[in-house]
Amino acid sequence: MSRGTAMEPLGIVFTELGDDFLRATMPVDARTRQPYGLLHGGASVLLAETIGSSAGMMSVRDGEGVVGIEINANHLRGVREGQVTGTARPLHVGRQTQVWEIRIEDERGRLVCISRLTLAVIPVEAKVLP
């Protein structure tokens, strides 16, 4: 599913699926750093929305999909190299909306970014991705 999406050039890889979470990693390198050499906040938000939306898609019935309607992020720690790991867990999974918390941590398990994503559950008529 990552081919031809923002996930591919940024190196986002899903690593683990649990009963109540979805996890993915992203490298901190030239693709994801801002000019001061730190992980770009926008890259963190892209990782958070990718994981949360993907988890949301796995939580809907056939014929339904999800779209993001709000995301926020607090950037708590800078990261210069290595990789970060994001974990999405549901706060609310309803018939019309979902709310996911995504924690992004560095390789030492320190919290880098905390994000909350709200998704709308919508009907889908056809496959979303080619």
N, CA, C and O atoms as a printed pandas DataFrame, in Angstrom:
     atom_number atom_name residue_name chain_id  residue_number  x_coord  y_coord  z_coord
0              1         N          MET        A               1    0.804   -1.201    0.000
1              2        CA          MET        A               1    0.000    0.000    0.000
2              3         C          MET        A               1    0.851    1.272    0.000
3              4         O          MET        A               1    0.342    2.340   -0.342
4              5         N          SER        A               2    2.114    1.191    0.369
5              6        CA          SER        A               2    2.918    2.408    0.479
6              7         C          SER        A               2    3.469    2.900   -0.853
7              8         O          SER        A               2    3.909    4.045   -0.956
8              9         N          ARG        A               3    3.448    2.045   -1.873
9             10        CA          ARG        A               3    3.959    2.475   -3.184
10            11         C          ARG        A               3    3.160    3.650   -3.709
11            12         O          ARG        A               3    1.929    3.639   -3.719
12            13         N          GLY        A               4    3.896    4.676   -4.150
13            14        CA          GLY        A               4    3.252    5.839   -4.726
14            15         C          GLY        A               4    2.612    6.769   -3.707
15            16         O          GLY        A               4    1.811    7.629   -4.074
16            17         N          THR        A               5    2.955    6.610   -2.431
17            18        CA          THR        A               5    2.430    7.475   -1.375
18            19         C          THR        A               5    3.598    8.167   -0.673
19            20         O          THR        A               5    4.759    7.871   -0.955
20            21         N          ALA        A               6    3.291    9.077    0.232
21            22        CA          ALA        A               6    4.331    9.765    1.002
22            23         C          ALA        A               6    5.128    8.800    1.869
23            24         O          ALA        A               6    6.255    9.108    2.255
24            25         N          MET        A               7    4.570    7.655    2.176
25            26        CA          MET        A               7    5.278    6.670    2.994
26            27         C          MET        A               7    6.553    6.183    2.316
27            28         O          MET        A               7    7.579    6.006    2.973
28            29         N          GLU        A               8    6.492    5.971    1.032
29            30        CA          GLU        A               8    7.624    5.380    0.312
30            31         C          GLU        A               8    8.871    6.250    0.360
31            32         O          GLU        A               8    9.909    5.770    0.815
32            33         N          PRO        A               9    8.828    7.512   -0.087
33            34        CA          PRO        A               9   10.062    8.304   -0.058
34            35         C          PRO        A               9   10.545    8.654    1.357
35            36         O          PRO        A               9   11.732    8.913    1.554
36            37         N          LEU        A              10    9.641    8.662    2.338
37            38        CA          LEU        A              10   10.050    8.969    3.709
38            39         C          LEU        A              10   10.508    7.741    4.483
39            40         O          LEU        A              10   10.989    7.864    5.610
40            41         N          GLY        A              11   10.366    6.575    3.900
41            42        CA          GLY        A              11   10.871    5.361    4.544
42            43         C          GLY        A              11   10.020    4.856    5.694
43            44         O          GLY        A              11   10.530    4.173    6.581
44            45         N          ILE        A              12    8.742    5.176    5.697
45            46        CA          ILE        A              12    7.845    4.703    6.759
46            47         C          ILE        A              12    7.528    3.228    6.525
47            48         O          ILE        A              12    7.134    2.827    5.430
48            49         N          VAL        A              13    7.710    2.431    7.581
49            50        CA          VAL        A              13    7.504    0.991    7.493
50            51         C          VAL        A              13    6.644    0.541    8.676
51            52         O          VAL        A              13    6.965    0.837    9.827
52            53         N          PHE        A              14    5.553   -0.172    8.391
53            54        CA          PHE        A              14    4.759   -0.754    9.467
54            55         C          PHE        A              14    5.535   -1.925   10.048
55            56         O          PHE        A              14    6.086   -2.743    9.311
56            57         N          THR        A              15    5.577   -2.003   11.381
57            58        CA          THR        A              15    6.394   -3.020   12.030
58            59         C          THR        A              15    5.621   -3.967   12.921
59            60         O          THR        A              15    6.061   -5.095   13.146
60            61         N          GLU        A              16    4.469   -3.535   13.440
61            62        CA          GLU        A              16    3.765   -4.391   14.390
62            63         C          GLU        A              16    2.285   -4.028   14.450
63            64         O          GLU        A              16    1.907   -2.857   14.418
64            65         N          LEU        A              17    1.469   -5.061   14.539
65            66        CA          LEU        A              17    0.032   -4.907   14.704
66            67         C          LEU        A              17   -0.373   -5.722   15.919
67            68         O          LEU        A              17   -0.107   -6.922   15.982
68            69         N          GLY        A              18   -1.012   -5.076   16.882
69            70        CA          GLY        A              18   -1.480   -5.763   18.081
70            71         C          GLY        A              18   -2.986   -5.682   18.184
71            72         O          GLY        A              18   -3.651   -5.146   17.297
72            73         N          ASP        A              19   -3.522   -6.213   19.262
73            74        CA          ASP        A              19   -4.972   -6.190   19.465
74            75         C          ASP        A              19   -5.517   -4.774   19.554
75            76         O          ASP        A              19   -6.647   -4.518   19.138
76            77         N          ASP        A              20   -4.725   -3.850   20.094
77            78        CA          ASP        A              20   -5.210   -2.480   20.268
78            79         C          ASP        A              20   -4.194   -1.433   19.833
79            80         O          ASP        A              20   -4.212   -0.311   20.338
80            81         N          PHE        A              21   -3.306   -1.783   18.902
81            82        CA          PHE        A              21   -2.338   -0.795   18.426
82            83         C          PHE        A              21   -1.802   -1.159   17.046
83            84         O          PHE        A              21   -1.886   -2.302   16.598
84            85         N          LEU        A              22   -1.241   -0.129   16.386
85            86        CA          LEU        A              22   -0.510   -0.295   15.130
86            87         C          LEU        A              22    0.761    0.516   15.271
87            88         O          LEU        A              22    0.730    1.637   15.779
88            89         N          ARG        A              23    1.878   -0.037   14.829
89            90        CA          ARG        A              23    3.183    0.596   15.014
90            91         C          ARG        A              23    3.932    0.681   13.687
91            92         O          ARG        A              23    3.833   -0.210   12.843
92            93         N          ALA        A              24    4.687    1.775   13.519
93            94        CA          ALA        A              24    5.511    1.966   12.322
94            95         C          ALA        A              24    6.748    2.768   12.706
95            96         O          ALA        A              24    6.775    3.457   13.726
96            97         N          THR        A              25    7.773    2.660   11.862
97            98        CA          THR        A              25    9.010    3.410   12.074
98            99         C          THR        A              25    9.248    4.359   10.906
99           100         O          THR        A              25    8.705    4.191    9.814
100          101         N          MET        A              26   10.083    5.366   11.176
101          102        CA          MET        A              26   10.492    6.313   10.139
102          103         C          MET        A              26   11.925    6.738   10.446
103          104         O          MET        A              26   12.237    7.040   11.598
104          105         N          PRO        A              27   12.807    6.768    9.439
105          106        CA          PRO        A              27   14.178    7.200    9.686
106          107         C          PRO        A              27   14.253    8.707    9.921
107          108         O          PRO        A              27   13.439    9.475    9.409
108          109         N          VAL        A              28   15.236    9.102   10.697
109          110        CA          VAL        A              28   15.560   10.521   10.845
110          111         C          VAL        A              28   16.833   10.723   10.032
111          112         O          VAL        A              28   17.934   10.394   10.472
112          113         N          ASP        A              29   16.651   11.272    8.834
113          114        CA          ASP        A              29   17.770   11.494    7.917
114          115         C          ASP        A              29   17.443   12.692    7.032
115          116         O          ASP        A              29   16.539   13.464    7.351
116          117         N          ALA        A              30   18.151   12.855    5.948
117          118        CA          ALA        A              30   17.969   14.029    5.083
118          119         C          ALA        A              30   16.529   14.159    4.574
119          120         O          ALA        A              30   16.085   15.268    4.277
120          121         N          ARG        A              31   15.804   13.059    4.471
121          122        CA          ARG        A              31   14.417   13.110    3.989
122          123         C          ARG        A              31   13.457   13.689    5.015
123          124         O          ARG        A              31   12.411   14.227    4.653
124          125         N          THR        A              32   13.802   13.583    6.288
125          126        CA          THR        A              32   12.841   13.925    7.345
126          127         C          THR        A              32   13.344   15.012    8.304
127          128         O          THR        A              32   12.668   15.328    9.283
128          129         N          ARG        A              33   14.514   15.583    8.034
129          130        CA          ARG        A              33   15.053   16.639    8.903
130          131         C          ARG        A              33   14.695   18.017    8.384
131          132         O          ARG        A              33   14.515   18.215    7.182
132          133         N          GLN        A              34   14.594   18.978    9.310
133          134        CA          GLN        A              34   14.434   20.384    8.941
134          135         C          GLN        A              34   15.833   21.030    8.868
135          136         O          GLN        A              34   16.820   20.372    9.198
136          137         N          PRO        A              35   15.938   22.293    8.446
137          138        CA          PRO        A              35   17.246   22.910    8.215
138          139         C          PRO        A              35   18.182   22.948    9.431
139          140         O          PRO        A              35   19.395   23.053    9.254
140          141         N          TYR        A              36   17.660   22.868   10.646
141          142        CA          TYR        A              36   18.517   22.884   11.839
142          143         C          TYR        A              36   19.016   21.498   12.223
143          144         O          TYR        A              36   19.667   21.326   13.253
144          145         N          GLY        A              37   18.706   20.511   11.386
145          146        CA          GLY        A              37   19.222   19.168   11.623
146          147         C          GLY        A              37   18.358   18.297   12.514
147          148         O          GLY        A              37   18.756   17.189   12.872
148          149         N          LEU        A              38   17.186   18.781   12.875
149          150        CA          LEU        A              38   16.277   18.026   13.741
150          151         C          LEU        A              38   15.151   17.397   12.917
151          152         O          LEU        A              38   14.854   17.840   11.807
152          153         N          LEU        A              39   14.535   16.364   13.476
153          154        CA          LEU        A              39   13.356   15.766   12.856
154          155         C          LEU        A              39   12.324   16.860   12.605
155          156         O          LEU        A              39   11.969   17.606   13.518
156          157         N          HIS        A              40   11.856   16.953   11.397
157          158        CA          HIS        A              40   10.873   17.970   11.001
158          159         C          HIS        A              40    9.525   17.654   11.649
159          160         O          HIS        A              40    9.064   16.513   11.607
160          161         N          GLY        A              41    8.901   18.659   12.245
161          162        CA          GLY        A              41    7.594   18.463   12.857
162          163         C          GLY        A              41    6.559   17.970   11.867
163          164         O          GLY        A              41    5.693   17.168   12.218
164          165         N          GLY        A              42    6.641   18.447   10.622
165          166        CA          GLY        A              42    5.710   17.993    9.601
166          167         C          GLY        A              42    5.880   16.515    9.291
167          168         O          GLY        A              42    4.903   15.823    9.003
168          169         N          ALA        A              43    7.119   16.024    9.348
169          170        CA          ALA        A              43    7.354   14.597    9.127
170          171         C          ALA        A              43    6.743   13.782   10.267
171          172         O          ALA        A              43    6.184   12.709   10.041
172          173         N          SER        A              44    6.854   14.297   11.488
173          174        CA          SER        A              44    6.238   13.607   12.628
174          175         C          SER        A              44    4.724   13.544   12.463
175          176         O          SER        A              44    4.111   12.513   12.738
176          177         N          VAL        A              45    4.118   14.641   12.016
177          178        CA          VAL        A              45    2.668   14.667   11.823
178          179         C          VAL        A              45    2.267   13.723   10.689
179          180         O          VAL        A              45    1.244   13.045   10.775
180          181         N          LEU        A              46    3.071   13.682    9.633
181          182        CA          LEU        A              46    2.774   12.762    8.533
182          183         C          LEU        A              46    2.831   11.310    9.030
183          184         O          LEU        A              46    1.975   10.498    8.677
184          185         N          LEU        A              47    3.838   10.988    9.847
185          186        CA          LEU        A              47    3.923    9.647   10.422
186          187         C          LEU        A              47    2.698    9.363   11.282
187          188         O          LEU        A              47    2.095    8.295   11.175
188          189         N          ALA        A              48    2.331   10.312   12.129
189          190        CA          ALA        A              48    1.175   10.118   13.014
190          191         C          ALA        A              48   -0.106    9.894   12.225
191          192         O          ALA        A              48   -0.873    8.983   12.534
192          193         N          GLU        A              49   -0.343   10.719   11.208
193          194        CA          GLU        A              49   -1.584   10.558   10.440
194          195         C          GLU        A              49   -1.566    9.265    9.634
195          196         O          GLU        A              49   -2.609    8.634    9.460
196          197         N          THR        A              50   -0.419    8.868    9.150
197          198        CA          THR        A              50   -0.305    7.612    8.406
198          199         C          THR        A              50   -0.678    6.426    9.282
199          200         O          THR        A              50   -1.458    5.565    8.875
200          201         N          ILE        A              51   -0.120    6.386   10.479
201          202        CA          ILE        A              51   -0.395    5.247   11.369
202          203         C          ILE        A              51   -1.842    5.279   11.849
203          204         O          ILE        A              51   -2.536    4.262   11.819
204          205         N          GLY        A              52   -2.291    6.451   12.293
205          206        CA          GLY        A              52   -3.656    6.554   12.807
206          207         C          GLY        A              52   -4.708    6.255   11.756
207          208         O          GLY        A              52   -5.681    5.550   12.026
208          209         N          SER        A              53   -4.517    6.789   10.556
209          210        CA          SER        A              53   -5.486    6.535    9.479
210          211         C          SER        A              53   -5.481    5.066    9.068
211          212         O          SER        A              53   -6.532    4.491    8.786
212          213         N          SER        A              54   -4.315    4.471    9.037
213          214        CA          SER        A              54   -4.231    3.049    8.682
214          215         C          SER        A              54   -4.911    2.192    9.744
215          216         O          SER        A              54   -5.628    1.247    9.413
216          217         N          ALA        A              55   -4.694    2.512   11.002
217          218        CA          ALA        A              55   -5.367    1.783   12.082
218          219         C          ALA        A              55   -6.872    1.977   11.973
219          220         O          ALA        A              55   -7.642    1.037   12.171
220          221         N          GLY        A              56   -7.288    3.199   11.658
221          222        CA          GLY        A              56   -8.708    3.480   11.497
222          223         C          GLY        A              56   -9.336    2.663   10.387
223          224         O          GLY        A              56  -10.451    2.160   10.525
224          225         N          MET        A              57   -8.611    2.534    9.280
225          226        CA          MET        A              57   -9.124    1.750    8.151
226          227         C          MET        A              57   -9.339    0.284    8.538
227          228         O          MET        A              57  -10.246   -0.374    8.029
228          229         N          MET        A              58   -8.503   -0.212    9.436
229          230        CA          MET        A              58   -8.640   -1.602    9.875
230          231         C          MET        A              58   -9.788   -1.780   10.857
231          232         O          MET        A              58  -10.129   -2.907   11.218
232          233         N          SER        A              59  -10.382   -0.680   11.291
233          234        CA          SER        A              59  -11.416   -0.731   12.318
234          235         C          SER        A              59  -12.818   -0.473   11.784
235          236         O          SER        A              59  -13.771   -0.402   12.560
236          237         N          VAL        A              60  -12.957   -0.333   10.466
237          238        CA          VAL        A              60  -14.278   -0.063    9.893
238          239         C          VAL        A              60  -14.828   -1.309    9.205
239          240         O          VAL        A              60  -14.110   -2.273    8.941
240          241         N          ARG        A              61  -16.115   -1.251    8.929
241          242        CA          ARG        A              61  -16.781   -2.370    8.251
242          243         C          ARG        A              61  -16.538   -2.291    6.749
243          244         O          ARG        A              61  -16.100   -1.261    6.237
244          245         N          ASP        A              62  -16.821   -3.379    6.049
245          246        CA          ASP        A              62  -16.750   -3.387    4.592
246          247         C          ASP        A              62  -17.624   -2.268    4.045
247          248         O          ASP        A              62  -18.723   -2.025    4.544
248          249         N          GLY        A              63  -17.129   -1.590    3.017
249          250        CA          GLY        A              63  -17.877   -0.501    2.412
250          251         C          GLY        A              63  -17.676    0.836    3.104
251          252         O          GLY        A              63  -18.293    1.833    2.728
252          253         N          GLU        A              64  -16.810    0.860    4.120
253          254        CA          GLU        A              64  -16.517    2.104    4.833
254          255         C          GLU        A              64  -15.030    2.413    4.741
255          256         O          GLU        A              64  -14.203    1.525    4.535
256          257         N          GLY        A              65  -14.714    3.683    4.896
257          258        CA          GLY        A              65  -13.340    4.143    4.959
258          259         C          GLY        A              65  -13.259    5.252    5.988
259          260         O          GLY        A              65  -14.246    5.568    6.653
260          261         N          VAL        A              66  -12.086    5.837    6.117
261          262        CA          VAL        A              66  -11.912    6.951    7.051
262          263         C          VAL        A              66  -11.153    8.070    6.356
263          264         O          VAL        A              66  -10.350    7.835    5.453
264          265         N          VAL        A              67  -11.425    9.292    6.798
265          266        CA          VAL        A              67  -10.668   10.464    6.368
266          267         C          VAL        A              67  -10.370   11.303    7.592
267          268         O          VAL        A              67  -11.182   11.396    8.512
268          269         N          GLY        A              68   -9.188   11.916    7.593
269          270        CA          GLY        A              68   -8.817   12.765    8.709
270          271         C          GLY        A              68   -9.596   14.070    8.695
271          272         O          GLY        A              68   -9.743   14.706    7.651
272          273         N          ILE        A              69  -10.096   14.467    9.865
273          274        CA          ILE        A              69  -10.788   15.758    9.957
274          275         C          ILE        A              69  -10.089   16.706   10.930
275          276         O          ILE        A              69  -10.381   17.902   10.941
276          277         N          GLU        A              70   -9.168   16.186   11.748
277          278        CA          GLU        A              70   -8.396   17.053   12.643
278          279         C          GLU        A              70   -7.208   16.267   13.158
279          280         O          GLU        A              70   -7.316   15.083   13.475
280          281         N          ILE        A              71   -6.065   16.950   13.238
281          282        CA          ILE        A              71   -4.889   16.352   13.864
282          283         C          ILE        A              71   -4.164   17.453   14.620
283          284         O          ILE        A              71   -4.083   18.593   14.163
284          285         N          ASN        A              72   -3.638   17.093   15.783
285          286        CA          ASN        A              72   -2.768   18.022   16.491
286          287         C          ASN        A              72   -1.537   17.262   16.935
287          288         O          ASN        A              72   -1.542   16.034   17.023
288          289         N          ALA        A              73   -0.496   17.998   17.210
289          290        CA          ALA        A              73    0.754   17.365   17.621
290          291         C          ALA        A              73    1.520   18.309   18.531
291          292         O          ALA        A              73    1.619   19.509   18.274
292          293         N          ASN        A              74    2.054   17.745   19.591
293          294        CA          ASN        A              74    2.970   18.470   20.464
294          295         C          ASN        A              74    4.343   17.842   20.288
295          296         O          ASN        A              74    4.537   16.651   20.530
296          297         N          HIS        A              75    5.284   18.662   19.865
297          298        CA          HIS        A              75    6.662   18.197   19.640
298          299         C          HIS        A              75    7.436   18.430   20.929
299          300         O          HIS        A              75    7.613   19.572   21.354
300          301         N          LEU        A              76    7.894   17.358   21.548
301          302        CA          LEU        A              76    8.431   17.418   22.902
302          303         C          LEU        A              76    9.938   17.245   22.999
303          304         O          LEU        A              76   10.543   17.666   23.985
304          305         N          ARG        A              77   10.549   16.639   22.002
305          306        CA          ARG        A              77   11.988   16.369   22.059
306          307         C          ARG        A              77   12.534   16.344   20.644
307          308         O          ARG        A              77   11.902   15.804   19.736
308          309         N          GLY        A              78   13.706   16.928   20.457
309          310        CA          GLY        A              78   14.356   16.890   19.159
310          311         C          GLY        A              78   15.091   15.582   18.941
311          312         O          GLY        A              78   15.597   14.971   19.882
312          313         N          VAL        A              79   15.143   15.162   17.692
313          314        CA          VAL        A              79   15.885   13.959   17.301
314          315         C          VAL        A              79   16.712   14.324   16.080
315          316         O          VAL        A              79   16.196   14.920   15.135
316          317         N          ARG        A              80   17.999   13.968   16.091
317          318        CA          ARG        A              80   18.905   14.311   14.992
318          319         C          ARG        A              80   19.244   13.142   14.074
319          320         O          ARG        A              80   19.601   13.352   12.915
320          321         N          GLU        A              81   19.137   11.914   14.576
321          322        CA          GLU        A              81   19.517   10.751   13.765
322          323         C          GLU        A              81   18.836    9.501   14.281
323          324         O          GLU        A              81   18.182    9.513   15.324
324          325         N          GLY        A              82   19.002    8.421   13.530
325          326        CA          GLY        A              82   18.404    7.148   13.921
326          327         C          GLY        A              82   17.033    6.971   13.312
327          328         O          GLY        A              82   16.817    7.256   12.134
328          329         N          GLN        A              83   16.113    6.499   14.126
329          330        CA          GLN        A              83   14.747    6.343   13.663
330          331         C          GLN        A              83   13.797    6.614   14.810
331          332         O          GLN        A              83   14.166    6.529   15.981
332          333         N          VAL        A              84   12.581    6.937   14.457
333          334        CA          VAL        A              84   11.526    7.106   15.451
334          335         C          VAL        A              84   10.471    6.032   15.212
335          336         O          VAL        A              84   10.319    5.515   14.105
336          337         N          THR        A              85    9.752    5.715   16.274
337          338        CA          THR        A              85    8.703    4.707   16.215
338          339         C          THR        A              85    7.407    5.332   16.688
339          340         O          THR        A              85    7.345    5.925   17.765
340          341         N          GLY        A              86    6.375    5.193   15.877
341          342        CA          GLY        A              86    5.051    5.701   16.233
342          343         C          GLY        A              86    4.105    4.557   16.529
343          344         O          GLY        A              86    4.095    3.537   15.839
344          345         N          THR        A              87    3.307    4.748   17.576
345          346        CA          THR        A              87    2.323    3.742   17.970
346          347         C          THR        A              87    0.966    4.411   18.100
347          348         O          THR        A              87    0.811    5.359   18.869
348          349         N          ALA        A              88   -0.018    3.923   17.353
349          350        CA          ALA        A              88   -1.380    4.446   17.406
350          351         C          ALA        A              88   -2.244    3.519   18.250
351          352         O          ALA        A              88   -2.222    2.299   18.087
352          353         N          ARG        A              89   -3.008    4.129   19.157
353          354        CA          ARG        A              89   -3.969    3.396   19.978
354          355         C          ARG        A              89   -5.296    4.144   19.951
355          356         O          ARG        A              89   -5.313    5.375   19.950
356          357         N          PRO        A              90   -6.404    3.413   19.928
357          358        CA          PRO        A              90   -7.710    4.087   19.848
358          359         C          PRO        A              90   -8.110    4.709   21.183
359          360         O          PRO        A              90   -7.907    4.126   22.248
360          361         N          LEU        A              91   -8.680    5.902   21.096
361          362        CA          LEU        A              91   -9.338    6.523   22.240
362          363         C          LEU        A              91  -10.853    6.377   22.105
363          364         O          LEU        A              91  -11.575    6.277   23.097
364          365         N          HIS        A              92  -11.319    6.367   20.842
365          366        CA          HIS        A              92  -12.746    6.216   20.558
366          367         C          HIS        A              92  -12.885    5.635   19.147
367          368         O          HIS        A              92  -12.322    6.179   18.197
368          369         N          VAL        A              93  -13.614    4.559   19.011
369          370        CA          VAL        A              93  -13.920    3.983   17.697
370          371         C          VAL        A              93  -15.433    3.854   17.602
371          372         O          VAL        A              93  -16.029    2.889   18.080
372          373         N          GLY        A              94  -16.033    4.855   16.969
373          374        CA          GLY        A              94  -17.480    4.877   16.833
374          375         C          GLY        A              94  -17.928    4.614   15.409
375          376         O          GLY        A              94  -17.109    4.374   14.522
376          377         N          ARG        A              95  -19.228    4.659   15.200
377          378        CA          ARG        A              95  -19.774    4.411   13.865
378          379         C          ARG        A              95  -19.542    5.580   12.926
379          380         O          ARG        A              95  -19.470    5.382   11.713
380          381         N          GLN        A              96  -19.422    6.813   13.458
381          382        CA          GLN        A              96  -19.244    7.992   12.607
382          383         C          GLN        A              96  -17.892    8.663   12.764
383          384         O          GLN        A              96  -17.411    9.307   11.832
384          385         N          THR        A              97  -17.272    8.522   13.927
385          386        CA          THR        A              97  -15.956    9.130   14.157
386          387         C          THR        A              97  -15.055    8.177   14.928
387          388         O          THR        A              97  -15.508    7.261   15.614
388          389         N          GLN        A              98  -13.769    8.432   14.785
389          390        CA          GLN        A              98  -12.749    7.714   15.554
390          391         C          GLN        A              98  -11.750    8.749   16.058
391          392         O          GLN        A              98  -11.500    9.757   15.398
392          393         N          VAL        A              99  -11.182    8.490   17.233
393          394        CA          VAL        A              99  -10.112    9.335   17.760
394          395         C          VAL        A              99   -8.963    8.420   18.165
395          396         O          VAL        A              99   -9.141    7.462   18.917
396          397         N          TRP        A             100   -7.778    8.741   17.644
397          398        CA          TRP        A             100   -6.578    7.937   17.881
398          399         C          TRP        A             100   -5.498    8.785   18.536
399          400         O          TRP        A             100   -5.325    9.956   18.198
400          401         N          GLU        A             101   -4.773    8.187   19.474
401          402        CA          GLU        A             101   -3.591    8.811   20.059
402          403         C          GLU        A             101   -2.367    8.143   19.455
403          404         O          GLU        A             101   -2.268    6.916   19.430
404          405         N          ILE        A             102   -1.444    8.949   18.973
405          406        CA          ILE        A             102   -0.218    8.424   18.373
406          407         C          ILE        A             102    0.963    8.965   19.154
407          408         O          ILE        A             102    1.167   10.176   19.239
408          409         N          ARG        A             103    1.733    8.057   19.720
409          410        CA          ARG        A             103    2.952    8.409   20.465
410          411         C          ARG        A             103    4.150    8.106   19.581
411          412         O          ARG        A             103    4.292    6.988   19.084
412          413         N          ILE        A             104    5.006    9.086   19.383
413          414        CA          ILE        A             104    6.228    8.897   18.606
414          415         C          ILE        A             104    7.402    8.981   19.571
415          416         O          ILE        A             104    7.551    9.950   20.314
416          417         N          GLU        A             105    8.232    7.941   19.540
417          418        CA          GLU        A             105    9.362    7.838   20.469
418          419         C          GLU        A             105   10.668    7.669   19.712
419          420         O          GLU        A             105   10.691    7.182   18.581
420          421         N          ASP        A             106   11.769    8.086   20.364
421          422        CA          ASP        A             106   13.085    7.882   19.767
422          423         C          ASP        A             106   13.571    6.465   20.071
423          424         O          ASP        A             106   12.847    5.674   20.676
424          425         N          GLU        A             107   14.778    6.151   19.659
425          426        CA          GLU        A             107   15.302    4.794   19.815
426          427         C          GLU        A             107   15.530    4.413   21.279
427          428         O          GLU        A             107   15.669    3.232   21.599
428          429         N          ARG        A             108   15.567    5.406   22.165
429          430        CA          ARG        A             108   15.725    5.135   23.596
430          431         C          ARG        A             108   14.386    5.087   24.321
431          432         O          ARG        A             108   14.344    4.986   25.547
432          433         N          GLY        A             109   13.283    5.160   23.557
433          434        CA          GLY        A             109   11.966    5.078   24.149
434          435         C          GLY        A             109   11.475    6.388   24.746
435          436         O          GLY        A             109   10.493    6.400   25.488
436          437         N          ARG        A             110   12.148    7.491   24.430
437          438        CA          ARG        A             110   11.739    8.792   24.958
438          439         C          ARG        A             110   10.689    9.414   24.033
439          440         O          ARG        A             110   10.797    9.333   22.810
440          441         N          LEU        A             111    9.687   10.028   24.630
441          442        CA          LEU        A             111    8.597   10.623   23.876
442          443         C          LEU        A             111    9.094   11.838   23.096
443          444         O          LEU        A             111    9.635   12.783   23.671
444          445         N          VAL        A             112    8.902   11.799   21.788
445          446        CA          VAL        A             112    9.322   12.860   20.872
446          447         C          VAL        A             112    8.137   13.730   20.500
447          448         O          VAL        A             112    8.248   14.955   20.437
448          449         N          CYS        A             113    6.993   13.088   20.252
449          450        CA          CYS        A             113    5.797   13.797   19.787
450          451         C          CYS        A             113    4.568   13.020   20.248
451          452         O          CYS        A             113    4.538   11.791   20.191
452          453         N          ILE        A             114    3.570   13.747   20.699
453          454        CA          ILE        A             114    2.280   13.132   21.019
454          455         C          ILE        A             114    1.243   13.786   20.122
455          456         O          ILE        A             114    1.187   15.011   20.010
456          457         N          SER        A             115    0.434   12.969   19.490
457          458        CA          SER        A             115   -0.518   13.476   18.516
458          459         C          SER        A             115   -1.887   12.857   18.763
459          460         O          SER        A             115   -1.994   11.734   19.257
460          461         N          ARG        A             116   -2.927   13.600   18.415
461          462        CA          ARG        A             116   -4.292   13.076   18.464
462          463         C          ARG        A             116   -4.924   13.316   17.097
463          464         O          ARG        A             116   -4.898   14.427   16.568
464          465         N          LEU        A             117   -5.488   12.258   16.545
465          466        CA          LEU        A             117   -6.078   12.288   15.208
466          467         C          LEU        A             117   -7.552   11.945   15.294
467          468         O          LEU        A             117   -7.928   10.931   15.882
468          469         N          THR        A             118   -8.391   12.798   14.702
469          470        CA          THR        A             118   -9.819   12.522   14.611
470          471         C          THR        A             118  -10.142   12.164   13.165
471          472         O          THR        A             118   -9.772   12.879   12.233
472          473         N          LEU        A             119  -10.836   11.048   12.999
473          474        CA          LEU        A             119  -11.212   10.547   11.680
474          475         C          LEU        A             119  -12.724   10.515   11.557
475          476         O          LEU        A             119  -13.432   10.238   12.525
476          477         N          ALA        A             120  -13.211   10.801   10.360
477          478        CA          ALA        A             120  -14.617   10.603   10.034
478          479         C          ALA        A             120  -14.743    9.276    9.299
479          480         O          ALA        A             120  -13.942    8.973    8.414
480          481         N          VAL        A             121  -15.738    8.493    9.662
481          482        CA          VAL        A             121  -16.025    7.237    8.973
482          483         C          VAL        A             121  -16.979    7.578    7.836
483          484         O          VAL        A             121  -18.032    8.178    8.050
484          485         N          ILE        A             122  -16.593    7.185    6.617
485          486        CA          ILE        A             122  -17.375    7.529    5.433
486          487         C          ILE        A             122  -17.651    6.273    4.602
487          488         O          ILE        A             122  -16.912    5.293    4.691
488          489         N          PRO        A             123  -18.711    6.305    3.798
489          490        CA          PRO        A             123  -18.930    5.193    2.861
490          491         C          PRO        A             123  -17.949    5.308    1.701
491          492         O          PRO        A             123  -17.644    6.408    1.241
492          493         N          VAL        A             124  -17.464    4.180    1.240
493          494        CA          VAL        A             124  -16.606    4.164    0.053
494          495         C          VAL        A             124  -17.224    3.242   -0.983
495          496         O          VAL        A             124  -17.693    2.149   -0.667
496          497         N          GLU        A             125  -17.214    3.702   -2.221
497          498        CA          GLU        A             125  -17.843    2.922   -3.294
498          499         C          GLU        A             125  -16.858    2.027   -4.006
499          500         O          GLU        A             125  -17.233    0.985   -4.542
500          501         N          ALA        A             126  -15.594    2.428   -4.017
501          502        CA          ALA        A             126  -14.605    1.657   -4.763
502          503         C          ALA        A             126  -13.296    1.656   -3.979
503          504         O          ALA        A             126  -13.136    2.383   -2.999
504          505         N          LYS        A             127  -12.384    0.834   -4.428
505          506        CA          LYS        A             127  -11.067    0.775   -3.824
506          507         C          LYS        A             127  -10.426    2.166   -3.891
507          508         O          LYS        A             127  -10.430    2.809   -4.941
508          509         N          VAL        A             128   -9.876    2.621   -2.757
509          510        CA          VAL        A             128   -9.322    3.968   -2.671
510          511         C          VAL        A             128   -7.991    4.058   -3.410
511          512         O          VAL        A             128   -7.751    5.024   -4.135
512          513         N          LEU        A             129   -7.135    3.075   -3.236
513          514        CA          LEU        A             129   -5.817    3.094   -3.867
514          515         C          LEU        A             129   -5.804    2.218   -5.115
515          516         O          LEU        A             129   -6.463    1.179   -5.157
516          517         N          PRO        A             130   -5.061    2.636   -6.121
517          518        CA          PRO        A             130   -4.989    1.828   -7.351
518          519         C          PRO        A             130   -4.300    0.494   -7.136
519          520         O          PRO        A             130   -4.166   -0.290   -8.076
